[in-house]
Amino acid sequence: MTESHNSGNSDSNGSADSGHVDISRRRLLGTVGAAGAAGLVIGAAGGVGISGAVSHDDTTTGAAGPQSLTSVGATEVMFHGKHQAGITTPLQSRGHLIAFDLAPGAGRKEAAALLRRWSATAKALMAGKAPAGDTGIALDAGPSSLTVTFGFGRTFFDRTGLAARRPTGLDPLPAFSSDALDPRRSEGDLWVQIGADDALVAFHALRALQKDAGDAARVRWQMNGFNRSAGATAKPMTARNLMGQVDGTGNPKPTDPDFDRRIFVPAGATGAQEWMAGGSYAVVRRIRMLLDDWEKLPLDRQEKVIGRRKSDGAPLTGGTETTELDLNKFGPDGKLVIPDNAHSRISAPEQNGGAAMLRRPFSFHDGIGPDGTPDAGLLFVCWQADPLRGFVPVQRKLDRGDALSSFIRHESSGLFAVPGGPAEGEYVGQRLLEA
């Protein structure tokens, strides 16, 4: 776990592909009504469309006339654009991560057909429209900030005959001493990230994409996550993790002058990287938190492990959450105020040659284990233009002496190349699969 702050928006407008019913899920519940547009919110990294409420006669309550979706349900993130949605999109309250392996005998042709299907389904669902043969899981919901993001694992290139186009950014991650990785829940040929502000909308997308896989690909692993719901706090705040810590303060922001250079593969890339222009690399880790051990620590010990106040996320050296760490400040006892093994000190960019990544995690809780401890923690997802300059140097340093390491366990890992967003008329990955 490394520090960062989540912010930003996503991509430009698009419409549903043919083969999908061009009708709102919400409109299917009752009489078709008028659709409006509530406007467009523009952010530093692109636009997030706030679709208008789709009205209908409410036959379930007998109340006739237009009824509006709340702003949470009406928010639409666009499928087409320079970058895929789900990278700079603000954190959603529900998430699913799922990896697939191509079926035996499936190759480049089958992979291309699958990405076409997946892209068409994602585009329709992100617009709040029901695909043909829809299950009805989310009929009464709007888009709810749904995003679907697709990536390719290292093994995908061998199985599709595209090894010559595998980018160096997919070189295997090094082993870390704190790893306790389960290979059955690691890596994969294809990776999909789903996020939404409604649990049924998120599950709807998960189910639709799983069905679309058909005989071309099989699920390798799947993980479910959550964050605080939109509107649960009086004002927007950095999320807290299951340890109760404000988690994500030092994240790079789209307004930073070097944001694109750090997070996205630049346009004009050549050779094996050309198809990755506008894309990014996702490191995905399931990090279990040893909550029973953590919660036994008194508050002051917890804060020294992190290097920040638990109440508001401010550095132990003073100020507010966004105040820079004073890594050279000593207390009256002659000791560093932020200990030399504090998580925030070790993961700080200035301690790692400026290495930075955009963290966009979900918390998870998968029940109580046989030993009575919670199987809970963080689905860590971080984005960078080059994982060997982003995740790897920071994790190496954390691996050597992070005080937090005694309270977490890295249980699975994956690295995926996530291509840029598709242009109108394209599907995700088309520039790789049809070059």
Secondary structure, 3 states (H helix, E strand, C coil): CCCCCCCCCCCCCCCCCCCEEEEECHHHHCEEEEEEEEEEEEECCEEEEEEEEEEEEECCCCECCCCCCCHHHHEEECCCCCCCCCCCCCCCCEEEEEEEEECCCCCHHHHHHHHHHHHHHHHHHHCCEEECCCCCCCCCCCCCCCEEEEEECHHHHHHCCCHHHCCHHHCCCCCCCCECCCHHHCCCCEEEEEEECCHHHHHHHHHHHHHHHCCCEEEEEEEEEECCCCCCCCCCCCCECCCCCECCCCCCCCCCCCHHHHHCCCCCCCHHHHHHCCCEEEEEEEEEECHHHHHHCCHHHHHHHHCECCCCCCECCCCCCCCCCCCCCECCCCCECCCCCCHHHHHCHHHCCCCCCEECCEEEEEEECCCCCEEEEEEEEEEECCCCCCHHHHHHHHHHHCHHHHHEEEEEEEEEEECCCCCCCCCCCHHHHCC
